[in-house]
Amino acid sequence: MAMSANAPHTLLLKNPSILKTSTSTTPGIHVFPIARATAKPISIKCSYSATVVAPPTSASAQDRVFNFAAGPATLPENVLLKAESELYNWRGAGMSVMEMSHRGKEFLSIIQKAESDLRKLLDISEDYAVLFLQGGATTQFAGIPLNICKPDDSVDYIVTGSWGDKAFKEASKYCKPKVIWSGKSEKYTGIPAFDGLDQNPNARYLHICANETIHGVEFKDYPTPKNKDSLLIADMSSNFCSKPVDVSKFGIIYAGAQKNVGPSGVTIVIIRKDLIGNAQEITPVMLDYKIHADNNSLYNTPPCYGIYMCGLVFEDLLAQGGLVEIEKKNVKKAQILYDAIDESKGFYRCPVEKSVRSLMNVPFTLEKSELEAEFVKEAAKEKMVQLKGHRSVGGMRASIYNAMPLAGVEKLVAFMKDFQAKHG
C-alpha cells in the first residue's frame, strides 16, 4: 500500500466485522477493546508523515557582526553565501563537498582549481610546488628544519614577535638555529635594518615571520640571505594573499589559512621543488614534503572542505582584480584606522613603529587602561566583536584582513571617536 509522505493517510477497513472486543493472553501485549462495528465502513487516520528538511534560508546581512578576530577570522560574505548554496548538493553532484571522496573526480577538480587560482594570484612558477597540508603553521616550525637541514646545520632567525620566537625554539630540536636579531627588549615594536644583521655566512636558511599577528609588526620589504646558497623562508600566515609577493625571492612560504584565505584546518606550503626530497631520517611521514608533493597533497585525506573554501576565496580575490587591487583596499582601511589612533591626542596609542605597522593586525591601547574592558564591551553591543588584545599583550587589537569590509573599519573608527568624546 503506497502512502504519500506529506499528508495524513486513511485506511479503509472493508470487513469491519473482524474487529471484536478481545484481550491478550501474551504478557506485555495489550489489545484495546473495540466495539463491534456497524455495517458502515470506518476509516482510521494515520498521523505519520515523513520529515523533510528544507534547505536553510540565508540570514540577513543585518544579522552579522563585524568580526575583528585574529583567526579564525571573518570570511567574504559572498563566499559564505556561495558555500551555503552549494552545501547540500555541490553543483549537481548529489552530495556535499564534506561527503566527497578525496580521490573522486569532483574533489580533484576542486583542489586542482584551488591550486591553479593560487598560482595566478601569486604568480607562482612551475619551479615551486604548492601543498595543501594540515596542522597549522606551527607544525611547519618543525617541518621546515626537518626537510631542509641536517642536525648540525646552522640557520638564522629574525625574531620580530611571538610567532618568530616559537619557530626558533621548535627548530632548535632539529638543527642549530641562532637568533640574529630580536625585538623582545623593545616589546616587539620594530623590524631591524637589514644591512646591520649579523648573518651566519654558512646558514642554511634565514627565517622571518612576515607579519606578527599578536604585535602588529609587518615586513614591508624582505632581507636577502648573506650566503648565496642560503634560502629565505617566511611564515606569512597573517598577511598571506593580502598583497603581491615576489615568490621567487623565497625558498619556502608557508601560511595557516584561517586568517586571510579560509577556515582553520588548512596549511599552505609553497616550496621550491629542488628543496624537496632531503628530509632527515627521523622526519614523520606526515611532515615529509616529498610524500605530499608526490601525491599532490592527497597522501591521506586532506581537509577537503577547508580546501574548497580556500578555493572560493581565491576565486573571489581574482574577481576583485587580484592582489594589486586587494592591497589598495587594505592600505585604505589601515590608514583610516591608524589615522584615528594618531589623531586622538594620546587617548588611543599604537606602540608599533609607523614604518612597519601591519596592514592586517592593528594593536592599540587606551591612555586610561581601566577603560579598555568597557571599550570592548560597548563595541560588542554595537556588533563589533573580538577587539580584545591577545592575552600576552593586553589592550585592543583590530584584525582587518582582506574580508573585513571598509564599512566595518569606518564603523569602528566612528565608535572610537564617540567613546573618546564620552570618556576623554
C-alpha positions, -999 to 999 in steps of 0.1 A, spaced: 0 0 0 16 33 -11 11 64 11 21 100 5 49 112 26 34 145 32 -2 140 41 -22 120 68 -33 86 55 -67 69 56 -70 32 60 -104 19 48 -115 -14 65 -136 -34 41 -145 -61 66 -151 -43 99 -168 -73 114 -135 -88 123 -130 -62 149 -142 -77 182 -136 -69 218 -107 -91 230 -79 -93 255 -44 -106 250 -30 -136 269 5 -127 258 25 -109 285 34 -73 277 9 -72 248 -23 -52 253 -52 -52 228 -75 -23 233 -112 -33 232 -131 -21 202 -169 -22 200 -184 -44 173 -186 -24 142 -218 -15 124 -223 -23 88 -209 10 78 -172 11 68 -150 31 91 -117 49 85 -87 53 106 -64 82 101 -26 77 104 -8 108 116 26 97 104 44 119 80 80 119 68 102 147 80 115 167 51 144 191 59 141 223 39 173 240 28 184 267 52 175 302 43 201 329 41 204 351 71 202 388 65 234 408 64 219 427 93 222 396 115 260 396 111 286 413 132 319 429 122 343 403 134 378 417 142 392 383 154 428 375 146 419 340 134 398 321 127 386 353 111 359 369 90 353 355 55 339 373 25 301 374 27 296 364 -9 319 334 -4 299 323 26 266 326 6 280 306 -23 292 279 1 257 279 17 241 275 -17 264 245 -26 264 229 9 237 204 4 243 194 -33 276 206 -48 270 217 -84 247 187 -92 270 161 -77 242 149 -54 263 153 -23 281 179 -2 318 186 -6 320 173 30 309 139 18 331 135 -13 359 110 -16 391 130 -18 402 108 -47 369 112 -66 368 134 -98 347 160 -81 371 168 -53 401 165 -77 386 193 -97 382 214 -66 418 210 -53 433 214 -88 414 247 -94 423 260 -60 460 254 -67 456 270 -102 439 301 -89 465 305 -61 493 303 -87 476 330 -107 472 352 -76 508 350 -65 523 343 -100 539 311 -87 561 294 -113 563 257 -120 596 257 -101 575 256 -70 552 230 -55 520 241 -38 510 218 -9 477 218 10 485 204 44 472 202 79 485 211 114 487 248 111 518 269 105 530 258 139 536 223 126 559 238 99 581 252 126 594 216 128 586 205 93 610 231 77 642 222 96 634 185 93 631 188 55 658 214 48 685 208 73 708 182 87 710 181 125 743 201 126 733 228 100 733 264 112 702 286 104 694 322 112 662 336 127 650 372 129 625 373 157 600 402 155 573 387 177 559 357 195 555 335 164 591 340 152 602 331 187 581 300 187 595 290 153 631 294 166 625 273 197 610 245 177 638 245 152 664 241 180 652 204 183 663 196 147 692 219 137 714 247 151 694 279 149 706 313 160 686 344 167 705 371 148 680 399 159 652 400 184 628 428 191 619 414 225 636 441 245 615 467 227 584 447 232 584 437 195 575 470 181 600 472 152 620 454 125 658 457 121 677 474 93 688 445 70 723 458 63 732 456 100 722 420 105 750 397 117 741 368 94 760 335 96 777 331 61 771 293 64 734 295 74 712 270 56 683 295 57 671 328 71 637 327 87 613 355 92 576 359 102 564 383 76 535 397 98 533 392 135 497 387 143 499 395 180 522 425 179 511 441 146 546 443 130 549 437 93 579 434 69 574 459 41 605 445 23 625 414 28 661 407 37 685 388 14 704 359 29 742 366 30 750 331 18 742 329 -19 732 292 -14 710 301 16 672 304 15 648 330 27 618 313 44 588 331 56 558 324 78 531 345 60 501 332 79 485 366 88 493 385 56 490 357 30 474 370 -2 470 405 12 494 420 -13 516 409 -42 547 390 -32 577 380 -54 577 343 -46 610 338 -64 628 355 -35 618 327 -12 627 291 -8 596 284 12 565 304 20 540 289 45 508 300 60 478 289 80 447 296 60 424 308 89 433 345 88 430 356 52 421 328 28 398 302 45 387 284 77 410 268 101 424 234 92 443 241 60 480 250 59 496 261 26 532 255 18 548 269 -13 582 253 -17 609 254 -44 609 219 -60 647 214 -58 644 216 -20 621 186 -18 635 151 -11 662 157 16 643 151 48 661 138 79 655 101 86 636 109 117 610 130 98 575 117 103 558 108 71 532 135 75 559 161 77 579 149 46 573 174 18 583 148 -8 555 125 3 529 152 -1 544 166 -34 545 132 -50 509 126 -40 496 161 -50 485 168 -13 464 136 -13 487 112 5 460 109 32 426 125 35 432 163 33 410 189 49 386 188 19 360 213 29 386 238 40 404 235 7 371 240 -11 366 272 9 401 284 2 393 279 -35 362 300 -33 383 328 -16 409 326 -43 382 329 -69 368 360 -51 403 376 -49 408 372 -86 374 386 -93 383 417 -74 413 423 -97 440 403 -79 464 412 -52 473 446 -65 437 457 -60 434 439 -27 465 457 -14 450 491 -23 419 483 -3 439 471 27 461 502 27 430 524 27 413 505 56 445 505 77 452 542 70 417 552 83 422 532 115 458 544 122 448 580 115 420 577 141 446 564 166 472 590 158 448 619 158 432 611 191 458 632 211 470 602 230 436 588 240 445 558 218 480 547 212 496 522 188 531 511 201 544 499 167 569 520 147 550 537 119 572 524 91 564 487 100 528 489 111 508 459 99 480 463 74 463 433 89 466 435 127 463 468 145 471 467 182 462 498 203 458 508 240 439 534 258 456 562 278 432 552 306 437 515 307 409 510 331 385 518 302 397 491 279 373 464 292 344 489 288 356 497 253 354 460 243 320 456 260 304 486 244 318 478 210 303 443 212 269 460 219 273 477 185 280 444 168 318 448 166 334 418 183 367 402 191 385 435 197 403 424 229 440 422 225 460 390 228 463 377 263 500 381 263 500 419 255 466 432 265 449 463 251 429 460 220 436 446 185 416 450 154 424 425 127 413 439 94 420 411 69 410 411 33 374 401 41 369 430 66 348 455 46 356 492 46 323 497 63 335 477 93 366 499 98 345 531 93 321 519 120 349 511 144 365 545 139 332 563 144 327 543 176 362 551 188 355 588 183 322 586 202 339 566 230 366 593 233 340 620 234 323 603 264 354 594 283 381 618 271 
